[in-house]
Amino acid sequence: MKASLWIRLFILVTLVVSSWSAVPQATKAASAKKVVVSVDVLNIRSKAAVSGKKLGQLKLGQSVTVTSKTSNNWYRLRYQGKTAYIAAMYTKSYNKKATAGLSKTGATIVSVAEGLKGRPYVFGATGPTSFDCSGFTSYVYRALGKSLPRTAASQYAATKRTAPAAGDLVFFTHGSGIQHVGIAVDGSTMINANSYYGQVVKESFHGGYWGSRYVAAGTL
């Protein structure tokens, strides 16, 4: 009887310990997600604080998988085989739907533009904290090593006409010349610094306000 009791206790303890050890793994798998860097440079640190040792850097538009979030708003990730941290406030959630099926270049441009949604519109601003329409497009392209002129009209002149696709520039007029520019997400949607909304937004250019003002799309 005593031997049988010890066997039952051993089995019970084994099951409990196994269930405890499985919890962190399940939690980790469930909380892992992809985020996109939304600032020029984001430091990777050894601990969840600005005082942590700088282990490396991520650049605007780069995506990275994080495993969990700390109580003080830092993301944990694995970097060079070690646990590291990045400030969550300088990232945006990765939008897989927005980049699915796109070319590598188009997906990258859209990913960077997506990460800047919500930044305020300020006339004459070229980033990184605020933008006007052409300041936004030139900033996104420059982050990816592509040079664009400063104004919407000069960007129109510097690009070749094309059917709008992800990553292309889309141009608009208010009656005379080119006066607005955005970045196409697909053939009918764009991300642009919009003075009416006062920020960088995603919206349709196929109909509504922009539909009648659309001129053409351009590519470098």
N, C-alpha and C positions, 0 to 999 in steps of 0.2 A: 504493500500500500504506500509506504513511504517513497519507494522508488518511482511508483506511478505518479505520485503527487509532485515530486521534483521534476519529472518529465513534463507534466502539464504546465507547471510554473515556468519552466525553461521556454516552452513553446509560446506561452503568453507574452513573456518578456521580449522574445525575439520579434513577435508580430508588432508589439508596441514600438520598439526601437526602429523597426523597418518603416513603420508608418510615419514616425517623426522625421527620419532622414529623407523621406520622399517629399515632404512638404516644401522645403526650400527649393528643390529642383522644379517642382510644378509651378511654384510662385514665380521663379525666375523665368521659366519658359513663357508663362502667361503675360509677364510684364515687359518682355523684350520687344522693342519696336525700333523703327527707323526714324531718324530726325534729320533735318537739313539745316546747315549753318546759315544764319541770316545776318551775319556781320562780316566785315572784311577778313578779320583774323580772330579765331577763337582758340584760346590756350587750353591745352590738356594738362591737368594738374594731378599731383600725387594724392591730394586730399580735397574734400569738398569745401574749399575756402580759397580766397585769392592769395592767401599766404602759402598755399601748397606749392611744392616745387614744380616748375614748368617742365613737362616731359616731352611736349611736342606742340604742334599747331594744326588746326583745321582751317581751310579757307572758305570764303563765301561760296555757297552752292554745293559744297561737299555734303554727302550723306553718310551717316554713321549709325550703327546699331547700338542702342543703349539697353542695359539690362534692367535697370530700376531707377527710382528717383528718391533722393534723400529728403528729409523733412525741411531742409533749408534751401530747396529748389536747385539742386545739382543732379545731373545724371551720372550714373555709374556706367562704365564701359570697360572693355578689355583693350589694353594698348600695349603692344610688344610683350604680351604674355602676362601682364600685370593689371590689377584693378586700378582704374584711373577715373578722373571726373572732369566734366565740362559744365559750365553754367547753363542751366535749362532756359533762362530768359533770353539767351541769344540764339535760340533755335526755333524752328517751326516743324510741325509734324510733316513727315514725308507723304506726299500725295501720289500714291501708286497709280491711281486711276488717271491722273493728269498726264503721266509719262508713259503709260502702257502702250506698247506698239509703236512708239515714236523712234526716229533715228537717234543715234547716240548724241549727235550735236543738238538736235531739236529738244530732246529730253533734258539735256543739261541746261539749255537756255531757259526752258519752262521751269525747271526745278529752282533755278536761281531767282527767277521772277516771282514764283510762288512764295518763296521765303521772304519776300519784301512786302507782301500784301499787308495793308494796314498802316504803312509808313505815311506820314502826312504829306499833302501836296503843298508846296510853297513855290511861287513863281520865281524862276531863276535858280532854284536849288538843284544841285547835281549829286546829292547823297553825301554820306550814307544814311543820315537820319531823316532827310526829307528830299523831295524831288518835284520838278515839274515834268511835263510829259517826255520831252527829249532828254532831259537830265536823267530820267529813269532808264530809258532805252540805252543811252550811251554808257551808263553805269553798269548795267547788266552785261552788256557786250564786253566792256573793258575788263570786268571781272574774269572773263573767259579768254582774255587775250585778243579780243577783236576790237579794232579801232573804228569809231563812228564820229562824224562831225557833230557839232553841238546842237544845232537847231533841227526841227522837224523837216523844214524845207531842204536843208543841206543833206540830211540823211536820205531824203527821197532822191535827191540828185546823185548820191553816192552809191545807190543800190540798183540792182537789176530787177525789172518787173517779173513777177511770178504769181502763180496761183497760191493763195495763202495757206501755209502749213506751219506746223509747230516750230517756233523759234524765229519765224520771219517777222519783219516789221510790217505793220499795217498803217496806212496813211489816210488822213481825213482833211476835208476842207470845210470852212464856214462860209464859203462863197467866193473867195479869191485866194488862190495859191494853197499850199500845204500848211496847215496850222495845228495839226495834232498827229501824234504817232503813238502806237502801242505795240505790244509783242503778242503775236498770235499763239494761242494754245492749240487751236485746230482751225478748221475752215470757217468757223463762225463765232469763235470766242477769243477774247484777248485779255491781257493784263495790262493796265495802264495807270499812270498817275493822272487822276481825274479831278479837275478843279471844282466840279459840281459836288462831288461826294467829299472832297477835301482830303483824299487819301488814295493810295494805290489799291485798285480793286480789279476783280475779274468780272467781265460783263460781255454781253453779246454785241457784236458789231454787224450782225447779219440783218437785223431789223431795228425797230425803235429809233431812238435818237441818232445813233451812228449809222444806221442802214442807209439813209438818204445822203449822208455826208462822206461815205466811204469812196475813196479814189482808187487805190491799188495796194498791192502788197509788194514788198521789196526784199531781196536777199543779197548778201555780199558775194 
